[in-house]
Amino acid sequence: MGSTPKNVIAALTAALLWAFAFVAPAAVQPASELLLVTGRYSLFGLCGLYVLCRAWSQLKLMPIRRILFGLYIGFVGYFVFYICVSYSATTGSGFITAAVVGASPITIAVAGNFAEKRMSWRELIAPVLLILVGITLLSTSDYIQGKHAEEANDSLFGIALAIGAMLTWSYFVVRNAQSQRTWETKPDPTIWAALVAMGAGGASMVLLPFAIASTPDETFAPYPLFKIIAWCIFLGVIGSWWGTYIWVKAAQGIPVPLVGPLLATETIFGAILSLPVEQRMPTWIEVGGALFILVGISVYMVFDVKNSRSRTSDSADGVTEGSDAPDVPAVT
């Protein structure tokens, strides 16, 4: 894919595939969230295992500590992340989960700034405050609308899980990028993606028998069983593996300033797709909270584009910046 328009379309396709992760937990009910997570990542892990078997000679050359680190961040950044997303989407709302997780560019920026100063702290104040207002509105929407205390508490717990997902994903992105920058020899991207997949898949395969045993009996009727299997295949193989592959290939031909906005479309797609599954329209408070988060991300993107252009200009003038290009994480 040589031209930017084709790469942008490919990146949007990948973002749309990833966005179905926010829809699936509600769509597969009465199947348990744990069954969806373990089924999805077991298949994702098998894809990674296939790649590692094909590249065994290259894998043997990697230090053990790097292999273990790849497995570890796969477990945290994929398995733990999607556990939080799945339970958040069913306890609260897929729309709200997508909106809150969509704020991760800001937490990534804040954590990244602690790790290595990349932008002025002053520039982060406005987007952080906007996103905090948005999350506060989403957190209090059920109380403002006067819903029953038990229902409102469930929603609040769902938002807490969504915040956990946002922080887990931010940790994964920053820790992955920071560690690899300190390595003299960068790992092959395909092998590294396979290790991450195995990290998520290993935990899933261990828990899969328990997930099946704890799943309600009605899940194993023909239609619910077909539904959960279809969703696991779609999310594990098409969404996780092929979505990431499409993104990595597309990102090679995308201008740096476009990377952030394109990544942000995943959660926008997720919020939009969640509403038909939940068979409702968003409340005005939810819309307001989501807009505050979206504006916060947009303000951050403006500063990020400005800083990216400044770094590019400095590099063109002969200033050595090191490996300072924005990280392009593979998303679930």
C-alpha positions as CSV (number, residue, x, y, z in Angstrom):
1,M,0.0,0.0,0.0
2,G,1.9,3.0,-1.2
3,S,-0.4,6.0,-1.1
4,T,-1.6,7.7,2.0
5,P,-5.4,7.4,1.2
6,K,-5.2,3.6,0.9
7,N,-3.2,3.4,4.1
8,V,-5.7,5.6,5.9
9,I,-8.6,3.4,4.7
10,A,-6.7,0.3,5.8
11,A,-6.0,1.9,9.2
12,L,-9.7,2.8,9.6
13,T,-10.6,-0.8,8.7
14,A,-8.4,-2.1,11.5
15,A,-9.9,0.4,14.0
16,L,-13.4,-0.8,13.0
17,L,-12.4,-4.4,13.5
18,W,-10.9,-3.6,17.0
19,A,-14.1,-1.7,17.9
20,F,-16.2,-4.8,17.8
21,A,-14.4,-5.8,21.1
22,F,-16.7,-3.3,22.9
23,V,-19.8,-4.8,21.3
24,A,-19.1,-8.5,21.8
25,P,-19.7,-8.9,25.6
26,A,-23.3,-7.8,25.3
27,A,-23.8,-9.6,22.0
28,V,-22.8,-13.0,23.3
29,Q,-25.0,-13.2,26.4
30,P,-25.9,-15.5,28.1
31,A,-22.3,-16.6,27.6
32,S,-20.1,-15.4,30.4
33,E,-17.6,-12.6,29.8
34,L,-14.8,-15.0,30.9
35,L,-15.7,-17.5,28.2
36,L,-15.5,-14.7,25.5
37,V,-12.1,-13.5,26.8
38,T,-10.5,-17.0,27.1
39,G,-12.0,-18.2,23.8
40,R,-10.9,-15.1,21.9
41,Y,-7.3,-15.1,23.2
42,S,-6.9,-18.8,23.0
43,L,-7.3,-18.5,19.2
44,F,-5.1,-15.4,19.2
45,G,-2.5,-17.3,21.1
46,L,-2.7,-20.2,18.6
47,C,-2.0,-17.7,15.8
48,G,1.1,-16.5,17.7
49,L,2.2,-20.1,18.4
50,Y,2.0,-20.9,14.7
51,V,4.2,-17.9,13.9
52,L,6.7,-18.8,16.6
53,C,7.0,-22.4,15.4
54,R,7.7,-21.1,11.9
55,A,10.3,-18.7,13.2
56,W,11.9,-21.0,15.8
57,S,15.4,-20.4,14.6
58,Q,15.0,-16.6,15.1
59,L,13.3,-17.1,18.5
60,K,16.2,-19.1,19.9
61,L,18.5,-16.1,19.3
62,M,16.4,-13.9,21.6
63,P,17.4,-13.5,25.3
64,I,15.1,-15.4,27.7
65,R,14.4,-12.2,29.6
66,R,13.0,-10.5,26.4
67,I,10.9,-13.6,25.6
68,L,9.4,-13.5,29.2
69,F,8.8,-9.8,29.0
70,G,6.9,-10.2,25.7
71,L,4.7,-12.9,27.3
72,Y,4.2,-10.7,30.4
73,I,3.1,-7.6,28.5
74,G,0.8,-9.7,26.3
75,F,-0.8,-11.0,29.5
76,V,-1.3,-7.6,31.0
77,G,-1.9,-5.5,27.9
78,Y,-4.3,-7.9,26.2
79,F,-5.8,-10.5,28.7
80,V,-6.2,-8.3,31.8
81,F,-7.2,-5.3,29.6
82,Y,-10.0,-7.2,27.9
83,I,-11.2,-8.8,31.2
84,C,-11.8,-5.2,32.4
85,V,-13.4,-4.2,29.1
86,S,-15.8,-7.2,29.0
87,Y,-17.1,-6.9,32.5
88,S,-17.3,-3.1,32.2
89,A,-19.4,-3.4,29.0
90,T,-21.9,-5.8,30.6
91,T,-22.0,-4.3,34.1
92,G,-22.3,-0.7,32.8
93,S,-22.5,0.1,29.1
94,G,-20.5,-0.6,26.0
95,F,-21.0,3.0,25.0
96,I,-19.5,4.3,28.3
97,T,-16.7,1.8,28.3
98,A,-15.6,2.8,24.8
99,A,-15.8,6.5,25.8
100,V,-13.7,6.0,28.9
101,V,-11.1,3.7,27.3
102,G,-10.9,6.3,24.5
103,A,-9.2,8.6,26.9
104,S,-6.1,6.4,27.0
105,P,-4.0,8.7,24.7
106,I,-4.0,11.2,27.6
107,T,-2.9,8.7,30.3
108,I,-0.3,7.3,27.8
109,A,0.9,10.9,27.3
110,V,1.1,11.6,31.1
111,A,2.9,8.3,31.8
112,G,5.2,8.8,28.8
113,N,6.1,12.2,30.1
114,F,7.2,10.8,33.4
115,A,9.3,8.2,31.6
116,E,10.8,10.7,29.1
117,K,9.8,14.3,28.7
118,R,8.1,14.7,25.3
119,M,5.9,17.7,25.8
120,S,5.3,20.5,28.2
121,W,3.2,19.6,31.3
122,R,1.3,22.9,30.7
123,E,0.0,21.5,27.4
124,L,-1.4,18.5,29.1
125,I,-3.5,20.4,31.7
126,A,-6.4,21.3,29.4
127,P,-6.9,17.8,27.8
128,V,-6.6,16.1,31.2
129,L,-9.2,18.4,32.8
130,L,-11.6,18.0,29.9
131,I,-11.3,14.2,30.1
132,L,-11.8,14.3,33.9
133,V,-15.0,16.3,33.5
134,G,-16.2,13.8,30.8
135,I,-15.5,10.8,33.0
136,T,-17.2,12.5,36.0
137,L,-20.3,13.2,33.9
138,L,-20.4,9.5,32.7
139,S,-19.9,8.3,36.3
140,T,-22.8,10.3,37.7
141,S,-25.2,10.0,34.8
142,D,-27.3,7.3,36.5
143,Y,-27.5,9.2,39.8
144,I,-28.5,12.4,38.0
145,Q,-31.3,10.6,36.2
146,G,-32.5,9.2,39.5
147,K,-32.1,5.5,38.7
148,H,-32.3,2.9,41.5
149,A,-29.2,2.8,43.8
150,E,-28.4,-0.8,42.9
151,E,-28.5,0.0,39.1
152,A,-26.4,3.2,39.6
153,N,-23.8,1.3,41.7
154,D,-23.5,-1.3,39.0
155,S,-22.9,1.4,36.4
156,L,-20.3,3.0,38.7
157,F,-18.5,-0.3,39.1
158,G,-18.6,-0.7,35.3
159,I,-16.9,2.7,34.9
160,A,-14.3,1.7,37.5
161,L,-13.5,-1.3,35.4
162,A,-13.3,0.9,32.3
163,I,-10.8,3.2,34.0
164,G,-8.8,0.0,35.0
165,A,-8.8,-1.0,31.3
166,M,-7.7,2.5,30.3
167,L,-4.8,2.4,32.8
168,T,-3.8,-1.2,31.9
169,W,-3.6,-0.3,28.2
170,S,-1.6,2.8,28.9
171,Y,0.8,0.8,31.0
172,F,1.2,-1.7,28.2
173,V,1.9,0.9,25.5
174,V,4.4,3.0,27.6
175,R,6.2,0.0,29.1
176,N,6.5,-1.8,25.8
177,A,7.8,1.3,24.0
178,Q,10.2,2.3,26.8
179,S,11.7,-1.1,27.2
180,Q,12.3,-1.6,23.4
181,R,14.0,1.8,23.1
182,T,16.7,0.6,25.6
183,W,17.4,-2.5,23.5
184,E,20.3,-2.3,21.1
185,T,18.8,-4.9,18.8
186,K,15.1,-4.4,18.1
187,P,13.0,-7.7,17.9
188,D,11.4,-8.7,14.6
189,P,7.9,-7.1,14.7
190,T,6.1,-10.3,13.7
191,I,7.9,-12.4,16.3
192,W,7.3,-9.7,18.9
193,A,3.5,-9.7,18.1
194,A,3.5,-13.5,18.3
195,L,5.0,-13.4,21.8
196,V,2.5,-10.8,22.9
197,A,-0.3,-13.1,21.4
198,M,1.1,-16.1,23.3
199,G,1.2,-14.1,26.6
200,A,-2.5,-13.4,26.2
201,G,-3.3,-16.9,24.9
202,G,-1.3,-18.8,27.5
203,A,-3.4,-17.4,30.4
204,S,-6.6,-17.9,28.3
205,M,-5.9,-21.6,27.6
206,V,-5.3,-22.3,31.3
207,L,-8.6,-20.6,32.3
208,L,-10.7,-21.9,29.3
209,P,-11.8,-25.1,31.0
210,F,-12.9,-23.1,34.1
211,A,-14.7,-20.6,31.8
212,I,-16.6,-23.4,30.1
213,A,-17.5,-25.0,33.4
214,S,-18.8,-21.8,34.9
215,T,-20.9,-20.8,31.8
216,P,-24.7,-21.1,32.1
217,D,-26.2,-24.2,30.5
218,E,-28.3,-22.2,28.1
219,T,-25.1,-21.0,26.4
220,F,-24.7,-24.5,24.9
221,A,-28.0,-24.5,23.0
222,P,-27.3,-24.5,19.3
223,Y,-27.8,-20.7,18.6
224,P,-26.0,-19.3,21.6
225,L,-23.2,-21.8,21.1
226,F,-22.8,-20.8,17.4
227,K,-22.9,-17.1,18.5
228,I,-20.1,-17.4,21.0
229,I,-17.9,-19.5,18.7
230,A,-18.4,-17.1,15.8
231,W,-17.5,-14.0,18.0
232,C,-14.4,-15.8,19.4
233,I,-13.2,-16.6,15.9
234,F,-14.0,-13.1,14.7
235,L,-12.3,-11.3,17.6
236,G,-9.4,-13.7,18.0
237,V,-8.3,-14.3,14.4
238,I,-9.8,-11.4,12.4
239,G,-10.0,-8.7,15.0
240,S,-6.8,-9.3,17.0
241,W,-4.4,-10.9,14.6
242,W,-5.5,-9.6,11.1
243,G,-6.5,-6.2,12.5
244,T,-3.1,-5.7,14.1
245,Y,-1.4,-6.9,10.9
246,I,-3.5,-4.5,8.7
247,W,-2.6,-1.7,11.1
248,V,1.1,-2.4,11.2
249,K,1.3,-2.5,7.4
250,A,-0.9,0.6,7.0
251,A,1.0,2.6,9.6
252,Q,4.2,2.4,7.5
253,G,2.7,4.8,5.0
254,I,0.7,7.1,7.3
255,P,2.1,10.6,8.2
256,V,2.9,10.8,11.9
257,P,0.3,13.5,12.7
258,L,-2.5,11.2,11.4
259,V,-1.6,8.2,13.7
260,G,-3.2,9.6,16.9
261,P,-6.5,10.6,15.3
262,L,-6.8,7.3,13.4
263,L,-6.2,5.3,16.6
264,A,-8.8,7.4,18.4
265,T,-11.5,6.2,15.9
266,E,-11.5,2.7,17.4
267,T,-13.3,3.9,20.5
268,I,-15.6,6.2,18.5
269,F,-16.6,3.2,16.4
270,G,-17.0,1.2,19.6
271,A,-19.3,3.7,21.1
272,I,-21.5,3.9,18.0
273,L,-21.7,0.2,17.5
274,S,-22.6,-0.4,21.1
275,L,-25.9,1.5,21.0
276,P,-27.8,-0.8,18.5
277,V,-26.6,-3.9,20.6
278,E,-27.9,-2.2,23.8
279,Q,-31.1,-1.2,21.9
280,R,-31.1,2.4,23.1
281,M,-30.0,5.9,22.4
282,P,-27.4,7.6,24.6
283,T,-28.7,10.0,27.3
284,W,-27.8,13.7,27.0
285,I,-25.4,13.3,30.0
286,E,-23.6,10.4,28.3
287,V,-23.3,12.4,25.1
288,G,-22.0,15.4,27.1
289,G,-19.4,13.2,28.9
290,A,-18.3,11.6,25.6
291,L,-18.0,15.0,23.9
292,F,-15.8,16.3,26.8
293,I,-13.5,13.3,26.4
294,L,-13.5,13.7,22.6
295,V,-12.6,17.4,22.9
296,G,-9.9,16.6,25.4
297,I,-8.3,14.0,23.0
298,S,-8.6,16.6,20.1
299,V,-6.8,19.3,22.1
300,Y,-4.1,16.8,23.0
301,M,-3.8,15.8,19.3
302,V,-3.3,19.5,18.3
303,F,-0.4,19.8,20.7
304,D,1.0,16.4,19.6
305,V,0.9,17.4,15.9
306,K,2.6,20.6,16.7
307,N,5.4,18.9,18.7
308,S,5.8,16.2,16.0
309,R,6.3,18.8,13.4
310,S,8.8,20.6,15.6
311,R,10.8,17.4,16.2
312,T,10.7,16.7,12.4
313,S,12.0,20.2,11.7
314,D,14.8,19.9,14.3
315,S,15.8,16.5,12.8
316,A,15.9,18.1,9.3
317,D,18.2,20.8,10.6
318,G,20.6,18.2,11.8
319,V,19.5,17.9,15.5
320,T,19.8,14.3,16.8
321,E,16.6,13.4,18.5
322,G,17.1,9.7,19.0
323,S,14.1,7.4,18.6
324,D,11.6,10.0,19.3
325,A,8.8,9.2,16.9
326,P,5.4,8.6,18.5
327,D,4.7,5.0,19.4
328,V,2.3,3.2,17.2
329,P,0.9,0.5,19.5
330,A,-1.0,-2.5,18.2
331,V,-4.5,-2.3,19.6
332,T,-6.8,-5.0,20.6
